[in-house]
Amino acid sequence: MTSIFDVAAYVLDKLGVMTTMKLEKLCYYSQAWSLVWDERRLFPERFEAWANGPVCPDLYHAHKGMFKITRGDIHGDPSNIDEDGTSTIDAVLNAYGKMGAYQLSELTHSERPWRDARGDLPQGAICDTEITEAAMAEYYGSLTD
C-alpha cells in the first residue's frame, strides 16, 4: 500500500526543494482529491488540524526541525503509487503546486474540514483533532457539483 512518504517523495521528485509546510499541504490536497476523484484514500496516515493548517503527524516527525526539504530527506518510494494515484497527485500539483506555503495554509484555513476540526479554538492554539476522510470527501466533493 502507498504511504504518505511515497506521496511526499513523488511530490519532491516533481517539484524539487520546498518548505515542509508546503509539502504537508500538497500531501493533504492529494489525499482529499483522491477521496473525491478516485473514491479511495491515497494513503492510510491521518491529518490533524494544526495551527498552520492540516499536518500529518507521521510526516511531520520525519521532517521535524527542517524548514526546507529535498527528495533525499524523505524515505519513500514513488513506484508504490498506482496510475490513478499519480494522476491525482499530478492534478493537485498542477492546481496547487505554484502556490507558496503561506498561501496554501491560508487556503486550508478558509475551508470547512480544517475549520470544523478546530471548532472554537483560538487562532494559533495547539490542536491534534483529526481532519477525517469523511469531512474531506464531503467538502471537496461539494466543490465538483
MODELLER restraints for C-alpha pairs under 7 A, 6 or more apart:
rsr = mdl.restraints
at = mdl.atoms
rsr.add(forms.Gaussian(group=physical.xy_distance, feature=features.Distance(at['CA:1:A'], at['CA:80:A']), mean=6.94, stdev=0.5))
rsr.add(forms.Gaussian(group=physical.xy_distance, feature=features.Distance(at['CA:2:A'], at['CA:42:A']), mean=6.73, stdev=0.5))
rsr.add(forms.Gaussian(group=physical.xy_distance, feature=features.Distance(at['CA:2:A'], at['CA:43:A']), mean=5.37, stdev=0.5))
rsr.add(forms.Gaussian(group=physical.xy_distance, feature=features.Distance(at['CA:2:A'], at['CA:80:A']), mean=5.47, stdev=0.5))
rsr.add(forms.Gaussian(group=physical.xy_distance, feature=features.Distance(at['CA:2:A'], at['CA:81:A']), mean=5.66, stdev=0.5))
rsr.add(forms.Gaussian(group=physical.xy_distance, feature=features.Distance(at['CA:3:A'], at['CA:43:A']), mean=4.87, stdev=0.5))
rsr.add(forms.Gaussian(group=physical.xy_distance, feature=features.Distance(at['CA:3:A'], at['CA:44:A']), mean=6.66, stdev=0.5))
rsr.add(forms.Gaussian(group=physical.xy_distance, feature=features.Distance(at['CA:4:A'], at['CA:43:A']), mean=5.72, stdev=0.5))
rsr.add(forms.Gaussian(group=physical.xy_distance, feature=features.Distance(at['CA:4:A'], at['CA:45:A']), mean=6.49, stdev=0.5))
rsr.add(forms.Gaussian(group=physical.xy_distance, feature=features.Distance(at['CA:5:A'], at['CA:59:A']), mean=6.90, stdev=0.5))
rsr.add(forms.Gaussian(group=physical.xy_distance, feature=features.Distance(at['CA:5:A'], at['CA:74:A']), mean=6.52, stdev=0.5))
rsr.add(forms.Gaussian(group=physical.xy_distance, feature=features.Distance(at['CA:5:A'], at['CA:75:A']), mean=6.32, stdev=0.5))
rsr.add(forms.Gaussian(group=physical.xy_distance, feature=features.Distance(at['CA:5:A'], at['CA:76:A']), mean=4.49, stdev=0.5))
rsr.add(forms.Gaussian(group=physical.xy_distance, feature=features.Distance(at['CA:6:A'], at['CA:76:A']), mean=4.07, stdev=0.5))
rsr.add(forms.Gaussian(group=physical.xy_distance, feature=features.Distance(at['CA:6:A'], at['CA:77:A']), mean=4.66, stdev=0.5))
rsr.add(forms.Gaussian(group=physical.xy_distance, feature=features.Distance(at['CA:6:A'], at['CA:78:A']), mean=4.83, stdev=0.5))
rsr.add(forms.Gaussian(group=physical.xy_distance, feature=features.Distance(at['CA:6:A'], at['CA:80:A']), mean=6.65, stdev=0.5))
rsr.add(forms.Gaussian(group=physical.xy_distance, feature=features.Distance(at['CA:7:A'], at['CA:27:A']), mean=6.74, stdev=0.5))
rsr.add(forms.Gaussian(group=physical.xy_distance, feature=features.Distance(at['CA:7:A'], at['CA:78:A']), mean=6.37, stdev=0.5))
rsr.add(forms.Gaussian(group=physical.xy_distance, feature=features.Distance(at['CA:8:A'], at['CA:23:A']), mean=6.82, stdev=0.5))
rsr.add(forms.Gaussian(group=physical.xy_distance, feature=features.Distance(at['CA:8:A'], at['CA:27:A']), mean=6.49, stdev=0.5))
rsr.add(forms.Gaussian(group=physical.xy_distance, feature=features.Distance(at['CA:9:A'], at['CA:71:A']), mean=5.87, stdev=0.5))
rsr.add(forms.Gaussian(group=physical.xy_distance, feature=features.Distance(at['CA:9:A'], at['CA:74:A']), mean=6.13, stdev=0.5))
rsr.add(forms.Gaussian(group=physical.xy_distance, feature=features.Distance(at['CA:9:A'], at['CA:76:A']), mean=5.37, stdev=0.5))
rsr.add(forms.Gaussian(group=physical.xy_distance, feature=features.Distance(at['CA:9:A'], at['CA:77:A']), mean=6.55, stdev=0.5))
rsr.add(forms.Gaussian(group=physical.xy_distance, feature=features.Distance(at['CA:9:A'], at['CA:78:A']), mean=6.10, stdev=0.5))
rsr.add(forms.Gaussian(group=physical.xy_distance, feature=features.Distance(at['CA:10:A'], at['CA:78:A']), mean=5.04, stdev=0.5))
rsr.add(forms.Gaussian(group=physical.xy_distance, feature=features.Distance(at['CA:12:A'], at['CA:70:A']), mean=6.39, stdev=0.5))
rsr.add(forms.Gaussian(group=physical.xy_distance, feature=features.Distance(at['CA:12:A'], at['CA:71:A']), mean=5.27, stdev=0.5))
rsr.add(forms.Gaussian(group=physical.xy_distance, feature=features.Distance(at['CA:13:A'], at['CA:71:A']), mean=6.26, stdev=0.5))
rsr.add(forms.Gaussian(group=physical.xy_distance, feature=features.Distance(at['CA:16:A'], at['CA:70:A']), mean=6.47, stdev=0.5))
rsr.add(forms.Gaussian(group=physical.xy_distance, feature=features.Distance(at['CA:17:A'], at['CA:68:A']), mean=6.65, stdev=0.5))
rsr.add(forms.Gaussian(group=physical.xy_distance, feature=features.Distance(at['CA:17:A'], at['CA:69:A']), mean=5.64, stdev=0.5))
rsr.add(forms.Gaussian(group=physical.xy_distance, feature=features.Distance(at['CA:17:A'], at['CA:70:A']), mean=4.77, stdev=0.5))
rsr.add(forms.Gaussian(group=physical.xy_distance, feature=features.Distance(at['CA:18:A'], at['CA:68:A']), mean=5.38, stdev=0.5))
rsr.add(forms.Gaussian(group=physical.xy_distance, feature=features.Distance(at['CA:18:A'], at['CA:69:A']), mean=5.66, stdev=0.5))
rsr.add(forms.Gaussian(group=physical.xy_distance, feature=features.Distance(at['CA:18:A'], at['CA:70:A']), mean=6.99, stdev=0.5))
rsr.add(forms.Gaussian(group=physical.xy_distance, feature=features.Distance(at['CA:19:A'], at['CA:67:A']), mean=5.51, stdev=0.5))
rsr.add(forms.Gaussian(group=physical.xy_distance, feature=features.Distance(at['CA:19:A'], at['CA:68:A']), mean=4.15, stdev=0.5))
rsr.add(forms.Gaussian(group=physical.xy_distance, feature=features.Distance(at['CA:19:A'], at['CA:69:A']), mean=5.91, stdev=0.5))
rsr.add(forms.Gaussian(group=physical.xy_distance, feature=features.Distance(at['CA:19:A'], at['CA:101:A']), mean=6.88, stdev=0.5))
rsr.add(forms.Gaussian(group=physical.xy_distance, feature=features.Distance(at['CA:20:A'], at['CA:67:A']), mean=5.77, stdev=0.5))
rsr.add(forms.Gaussian(group=physical.xy_distance, feature=features.Distance(at['CA:20:A'], at['CA:68:A']), mean=5.72, stdev=0.5))
rsr.add(forms.Gaussian(group=physical.xy_distance, feature=features.Distance(at['CA:20:A'], at['CA:69:A']), mean=5.98, stdev=0.5))
rsr.add(forms.Gaussian(group=physical.xy_distance, feature=features.Distance(at['CA:21:A'], at['CA:101:A']), mean=5.65, stdev=0.5))
rsr.add(forms.Gaussian(group=physical.xy_distance, feature=features.Distance(at['CA:22:A'], at['CA:100:A']), mean=6.68, stdev=0.5))
rsr.add(forms.Gaussian(group=physical.xy_distance, feature=features.Distance(at['CA:22:A'], at['CA:101:A']), mean=4.32, stdev=0.5))
rsr.add(forms.Gaussian(group=physical.xy_distance, feature=features.Distance(at['CA:22:A'], at['CA:104:A']), mean=6.96, stdev=0.5))
rsr.add(forms.Gaussian(group=physical.xy_distance, feature=features.Distance(at['CA:24:A'], at['CA:55:A']), mean=5.78, stdev=0.5))
rsr.add(forms.Gaussian(group=physical.xy_distance, feature=features.Distance(at['CA:24:A'], at['CA:56:A']), mean=6.90, stdev=0.5))
rsr.add(forms.Gaussian(group=physical.xy_distance, feature=features.Distance(at['CA:25:A'], at['CA:54:A']), mean=6.58, stdev=0.5))
rsr.add(forms.Gaussian(group=physical.xy_distance, feature=features.Distance(at['CA:25:A'], at['CA:104:A']), mean=6.50, stdev=0.5))
rsr.add(forms.Gaussian(group=physical.xy_distance, feature=features.Distance(at['CA:28:A'], at['CA:54:A']), mean=6.76, stdev=0.5))
rsr.add(forms.Gaussian(group=physical.xy_distance, feature=features.Distance(at['CA:29:A'], at['CA:92:A']), mean=6.63, stdev=0.5))
rsr.add(forms.Gaussian(group=physical.xy_distance, feature=features.Distance(at['CA:30:A'], at['CA:88:A']), mean=6.62, stdev=0.5))
rsr.add(forms.Gaussian(group=physical.xy_distance, feature=features.Distance(at['CA:30:A'], at['CA:89:A']), mean=5.35, stdev=0.5))
rsr.add(forms.Gaussian(group=physical.xy_distance, feature=features.Distance(at['CA:30:A'], at['CA:92:A']), mean=5.99, stdev=0.5))
rsr.add(forms.Gaussian(group=physical.xy_distance, feature=features.Distance(at['CA:31:A'], at['CA:41:A']), mean=6.19, stdev=0.5))
rsr.add(forms.Gaussian(group=physical.xy_distance, feature=features.Distance(at['CA:31:A'], at['CA:42:A']), mean=5.50, stdev=0.5))
rsr.add(forms.Gaussian(group=physical.xy_distance, feature=features.Distance(at['CA:32:A'], at['CA:136:A']), mean=5.47, stdev=0.5))
rsr.add(forms.Gaussian(group=physical.xy_distance, feature=features.Distance(at['CA:32:A'], at['CA:137:A']), mean=6.30, stdev=0.5))
rsr.add(forms.Gaussian(group=physical.xy_distance, feature=features.Distance(at['CA:32:A'], at['CA:140:A']), mean=6.85, stdev=0.5))
rsr.add(forms.Gaussian(group=physical.xy_distance, feature=features.Distance(at['CA:33:A'], at['CA:88:A']), mean=6.93, stdev=0.5))
rsr.add(forms.Gaussian(group=physical.xy_distance, feature=features.Distance(at['CA:33:A'], at['CA:140:A']), mean=6.93, stdev=0.5))
rsr.add(forms.Gaussian(group=physical.xy_distance, feature=features.Distance(at['CA:34:A'], at['CA:40:A']), mean=6.06, stdev=0.5))
rsr.add(forms.Gaussian(group=physical.xy_distance, feature=features.Distance(at['CA:34:A'], at['CA:41:A']), mean=6.03, stdev=0.5))
rsr.add(forms.Gaussian(group=physical.xy_distance, feature=features.Distance(at['CA:34:A'], at['CA:42:A']), mean=5.96, stdev=0.5))
rsr.add(forms.Gaussian(group=physical.xy_distance, feature=features.Distance(at['CA:34:A'], at['CA:88:A']), mean=6.15, stdev=0.5))
rsr.add(forms.Gaussian(group=physical.xy_distance, feature=features.Distance(at['CA:35:A'], at['CA:41:A']), mean=5.34, stdev=0.5))
rsr.add(forms.Gaussian(group=physical.xy_distance, feature=features.Distance(at['CA:35:A'], at['CA:137:A']), mean=5.45, stdev=0.5))
rsr.add(forms.Gaussian(group=physical.xy_distance, feature=features.Distance(at['CA:36:A'], at['CA:137:A']), mean=5.52, stdev=0.5))
rsr.add(forms.Gaussian(group=physical.xy_distance, feature=features.Distance(at['CA:36:A'], at['CA:140:A']), mean=6.76, stdev=0.5))
rsr.add(forms.Gaussian(group=physical.xy_distance, feature=features.Distance(at['CA:36:A'], at['CA:141:A']), mean=5.43, stdev=0.5))
rsr.add(forms.Gaussian(group=physical.xy_distance, feature=features.Distance(at['CA:42:A'], at['CA:85:A']), mean=6.54, stdev=0.5))
rsr.add(forms.Gaussian(group=physical.xy_distance, feature=features.Distance(at['CA:45:A'], at['CA:56:A']), mean=6.91, stdev=0.5))
rsr.add(forms.Gaussian(group=physical.xy_distance, feature=features.Distance(at['CA:46:A'], at['CA:56:A']), mean=5.72, stdev=0.5))
rsr.add(forms.Gaussian(group=physical.xy_distance, feature=features.Distance(at['CA:46:A'], at['CA:130:A']), mean=6.89, stdev=0.5))
rsr.add(forms.Gaussian(group=physical.xy_distance, feature=features.Distance(at['CA:47:A'], at['CA:54:A']), mean=5.82, stdev=0.5))
rsr.add(forms.Gaussian(group=physical.xy_distance, feature=features.Distance(at['CA:47:A'], at['CA:55:A']), mean=5.20, stdev=0.5))
rsr.add(forms.Gaussian(group=physical.xy_distance, feature=features.Distance(at['CA:47:A'], at['CA:56:A']), mean=4.32, stdev=0.5))
rsr.add(forms.Gaussian(group=physical.xy_distance, feature=features.Distance(at['CA:47:A'], at['CA:57:A']), mean=6.93, stdev=0.5))
rsr.add(forms.Gaussian(group=physical.xy_distance, feature=features.Distance(at['CA:47:A'], at['CA:130:A']), mean=5.74, stdev=0.5))
rsr.add(forms.Gaussian(group=physical.xy_distance, feature=features.Distance(at['CA:47:A'], at['CA:131:A']), mean=5.56, stdev=0.5))
rsr.add(forms.Gaussian(group=physical.xy_distance, feature=features.Distance(at['CA:48:A'], at['CA:54:A']), mean=5.51, stdev=0.5))
rsr.add(forms.Gaussian(group=physical.xy_distance, feature=features.Distance(at['CA:48:A'], at['CA:55:A']), mean=5.42, stdev=0.5))
rsr.add(forms.Gaussian(group=physical.xy_distance, feature=features.Distance(at['CA:48:A'], at['CA:56:A']), mean=6.22, stdev=0.5))
rsr.add(forms.Gaussian(group=physical.xy_distance, feature=features.Distance(at['CA:48:A'], at['CA:128:A']), mean=5.35, stdev=0.5))
rsr.add(forms.Gaussian(group=physical.xy_distance, feature=features.Distance(at['CA:48:A'], at['CA:129:A']), mean=5.30, stdev=0.5))
rsr.add(forms.Gaussian(group=physical.xy_distance, feature=features.Distance(at['CA:48:A'], at['CA:130:A']), mean=4.25, stdev=0.5))
rsr.add(forms.Gaussian(group=physical.xy_distance, feature=features.Distance(at['CA:48:A'], at['CA:131:A']), mean=5.30, stdev=0.5))
rsr.add(forms.Gaussian(group=physical.xy_distance, feature=features.Distance(at['CA:49:A'], at['CA:55:A']), mean=6.66, stdev=0.5))
rsr.add(forms.Gaussian(group=physical.xy_distance, feature=features.Distance(at['CA:49:A'], at['CA:114:A']), mean=5.47, stdev=0.5))
rsr.add(forms.Gaussian(group=physical.xy_distance, feature=features.Distance(at['CA:49:A'], at['CA:117:A']), mean=6.05, stdev=0.5))
rsr.add(forms.Gaussian(group=physical.xy_distance, feature=features.Distance(at['CA:49:A'], at['CA:118:A']), mean=6.04, stdev=0.5))
rsr.add(forms.Gaussian(group=physical.xy_distance, feature=features.Distance(at['CA:49:A'], at['CA:127:A']), mean=6.05, stdev=0.5))
rsr.add(forms.Gaussian(group=physical.xy_distance, feature=features.Distance(at['CA:49:A'], at['CA:128:A']), mean=6.15, stdev=0.5))
rsr.add(forms.Gaussian(group=physical.xy_distance, feature=features.Distance(at['CA:49:A'], at['CA:129:A']), mean=5.78, stdev=0.5))
rsr.add(forms.Gaussian(group=physical.xy_distance, feature=features.Distance(at['CA:49:A'], at['CA:130:A']), mean=6.32, stdev=0.5))
rsr.add(forms.Gaussian(group=physical.xy_distance, feature=features.Distance(at['CA:49:A'], at['CA:131:A']), mean=6.16, stdev=0.5))
rsr.add(forms.Gaussian(group=physical.xy_distance, feature=features.Distance(at['CA:50:A'], at['CA:126:A']), mean=6.36, stdev=0.5))
rsr.add(forms.Gaussian(group=physical.xy_distance, feature=features.Distance(at['CA:50:A'], at['CA:127:A']), mean=5.29, stdev=0.5))
rsr.add(forms.Gaussian(group=physical.xy_distance, feature=features.Distance(at['CA:50:A'], at['CA:128:A']), mean=6.42, stdev=0.5))
rsr.add(forms.Gaussian(group=physical.xy_distance, feature=features.Distance(at['CA:51:A'], at['CA:123:A']), mean=6.96, stdev=0.5))
rsr.add(forms.Gaussian(group=physical.xy_distance, feature=features.Distance(at['CA:51:A'], at['CA:124:A']), mean=4.84, stdev=0.5))
rsr.add(forms.Gaussian(group=physical.xy_distance, feature=features.Distance(at['CA:51:A'], at['CA:125:A']), mean=6.09, stdev=0.5))
rsr.add(forms.Gaussian(group=physical.xy_distance, feature=features.Distance(at['CA:51:A'], at['CA:126:A']), mean=6.23, stdev=0.5))
rsr.add(forms.Gaussian(group=physical.xy_distance, feature=features.Distance(at['CA:51:A'], at['CA:127:A']), mean=6.96, stdev=0.5))
rsr.add(forms.Gaussian(group=physical.xy_distance, feature=features.Distance(at['CA:52:A'], at['CA:105:A']), mean=5.91, stdev=0.5))
rsr.add(forms.Gaussian(group=physical.xy_distance, feature=features.Distance(at['CA:53:A'], at['CA:105:A']), mean=5.34, stdev=0.5))
rsr.add(forms.Gaussian(group=physical.xy_distance, feature=features.Distance(at['CA:53:A'], at['CA:108:A']), mean=5.88, stdev=0.5))
rsr.add(forms.Gaussian(group=physical.xy_distance, feature=features.Distance(at['CA:53:A'], at['CA:109:A']), mean=6.20, stdev=0.5))
rsr.add(forms.Gaussian(group=physical.xy_distance, feature=features.Distance(at['CA:53:A'], at['CA:114:A']), mean=6.76, stdev=0.5))
rsr.add(forms.Gaussian(group=physical.xy_distance, feature=features.Distance(at['CA:54:A'], at['CA:114:A']), mean=6.63, stdev=0.5))
rsr.add(forms.Gaussian(group=physical.xy_distance, feature=features.Distance(at['CA:108:A'], at['CA:114:A']), mean=6.46, stdev=0.5))
rsr.add(forms.Gaussian(group=physical.xy_distance, feature=features.Distance(at['CA:109:A'], at['CA:115:A']), mean=6.35, stdev=0.5))
rsr.add(forms.Gaussian(group=physical.xy_distance, feature=features.Distance(at['CA:112:A'], at['CA:139:A']), mean=6.79, stdev=0.5))
rsr.add(forms.Gaussian(group=physical.xy_distance, feature=features.Distance(at['CA:113:A'], at['CA:131:A']), mean=6.10, stdev=0.5))
rsr.add(forms.Gaussian(group=physical.xy_distance, feature=features.Distance(at['CA:113:A'], at['CA:135:A']), mean=5.53, stdev=0.5))
rsr.add(forms.Gaussian(group=physical.xy_distance, feature=features.Distance(at['CA:113:A'], at['CA:136:A']), mean=5.85, stdev=0.5))
rsr.add(forms.Gaussian(group=physical.xy_distance, feature=features.Distance(at['CA:113:A'], at['CA:139:A']), mean=6.88, stdev=0.5))
rsr.add(forms.Gaussian(group=physical.xy_distance, feature=features.Distance(at['CA:114:A'], at['CA:131:A']), mean=6.38, stdev=0.5))
rsr.add(forms.Gaussian(group=physical.xy_distance, feature=features.Distance(at['CA:117:A'], at['CA:129:A']), mean=5.94, stdev=0.5))
rsr.add(forms.Gaussian(group=physical.xy_distance, feature=features.Distance(at['CA:117:A'], at['CA:130:A']), mean=6.64, stdev=0.5))
rsr.add(forms.Gaussian(group=physical.xy_distance, feature=features.Distance(at['CA:117:A'], at['CA:131:A']), mean=5.79, stdev=0.5))
rsr.add(forms.Gaussian(group=physical.xy_distance, feature=features.Distance(at['CA:118:A'], at['CA:127:A']), mean=6.81, stdev=0.5))
rsr.add(forms.Gaussian(group=physical.xy_distance, feature=features.Distance(at['CA:118:A'], at['CA:129:A']), mean=6.87, stdev=0.5))
